[in-house]
Amino acid sequence: MFTGILETMDRLDVLFAEPTIARLHDEFHAYAEGSLTFYRAVERSALSEETRAFASAVGGSIGLDALQGLDRLTRLMIQTVFQRQLQVPSWGTTPSKSLQDSRCV
């Protein structure tokens, strides 16, 4: 069992040592630092080593949070556009004439 894990770890070490992977890793951490500077409204040069270490440690979470935020924003935009197109009157549930016309096209 441990032999399989060690082989996998060795393969990962070789993979992460490749220059392309190292460059992408550095770019991602630069993105995470940039996100922190944006949300904290500071210049990148103002980040302390402690803050840079934090960005490195939680960079994946920062990226995931941004992705989830975009997903929520996209859903909100779709919902808003749909509601505006539907234009449901307060006295009933019949779609507006323009929406009924668009269905016939």
C-alpha positions in Angstrom: 0.0 0.0 0.0 2.7 2.5 1.0 4.7 1.6 -2.1 1.8 2.8 -4.3 1.6 6.1 -2.4 5.3 6.7 -2.6 5.3 6.1 -6.3 2.4 8.5 -6.7 4.3 11.1 -4.6 7.4 10.6 -6.8 5.4 11.2 -9.9 3.8 14.3 -8.5 7.3 15.6 -7.6 8.4 15.1 -11.1 5.3 16.8 -12.5 5.5 19.8 -10.2 9.2 20.2 -11.0 8.4 20.9 -14.7 9.0 24.5 -15.7 5.5 24.9 -17.2 3.8 23.7 -14.1 6.0 25.9 -11.9 5.2 29.0 -14.0 1.5 28.3 -13.8 1.8 27.8 -10.1 3.5 31.1 -9.7 0.9 32.8 -11.9 -1.9 31.4 -9.8 -0.3 32.7 -6.6 0.2 36.1 -8.2 -3.5 36.1 -9.0 -4.4 35.2 -5.4 -2.2 38.1 -4.2 -3.8 40.4 -6.7 -7.3 39.4 -5.5 -6.3 40.3 -1.9 -4.9 43.6 -3.0 -8.0 44.4 -4.9 -10.4 43.5 -2.1 -8.2 45.3 0.5 -7.7 48.3 -1.7 -3.9 48.3 -1.3 -0.9 48.1 -3.6 0.8 44.8 -4.0 4.0 46.3 -2.6 2.1 47.0 0.6 1.5 43.3 1.3 3.5 41.9 4.2 5.3 38.6 4.0 2.6 37.2 6.4 -0.1 38.3 4.0 1.8 36.8 1.0 2.1 33.5 3.0 -1.6 33.6 3.7 -2.4 34.1 0.0 -0.2 31.2 -0.8 -1.8 28.9 1.8 -5.4 29.8 0.9 -5.0 30.6 -2.8 -7.2 27.7 -3.9 -10.0 29.0 -1.6 -9.6 32.5 -3.0 -10.0 31.1 -6.5 -13.0 29.0 -5.5 -14.7 31.9 -3.8 -14.3 34.0 -6.9 -15.7 31.2 -9.1 -18.7 30.8 -6.8 -19.2 34.6 -6.7 -19.3 34.6 -10.5 -21.8 31.8 -10.5 -24.1 33.6 -8.1 -23.8 36.8 -10.1 -24.6 35.0 -13.4 -27.7 33.4 -11.8 -28.8 36.7 -10.4 -28.4 38.3 -13.8 -30.4 35.6 -15.6 -33.1 35.7 -12.9 -33.4 39.5 -13.3 -33.5 39.4 -17.1 -36.2 36.7 -17.0 -38.3 38.6 -14.5 -38.1 41.8 -16.6 -39.1 39.9 -19.7 -42.0 38.2 -17.9 -43.4 41.4 -16.5 -46.1 39.6 -14.5 -48.9 42.0 -13.5 -49.7 42.2 -9.8 -53.3 41.1 -10.4 -52.5 37.9 -12.3 -49.9 35.5 -13.6 -50.3 36.1 -17.3 -47.0 36.9 -19.1 -46.8 40.3 -20.9 -47.9 40.7 -24.5 -44.3 41.1 -25.7 -43.3 37.8 -24.2 -46.3 36.0 -25.7 -45.4 37.5 -29.1 -41.8 36.4 -28.8 -42.9 32.8 -28.2 -44.8 32.8 -31.5 -41.7 33.7 -33.5 
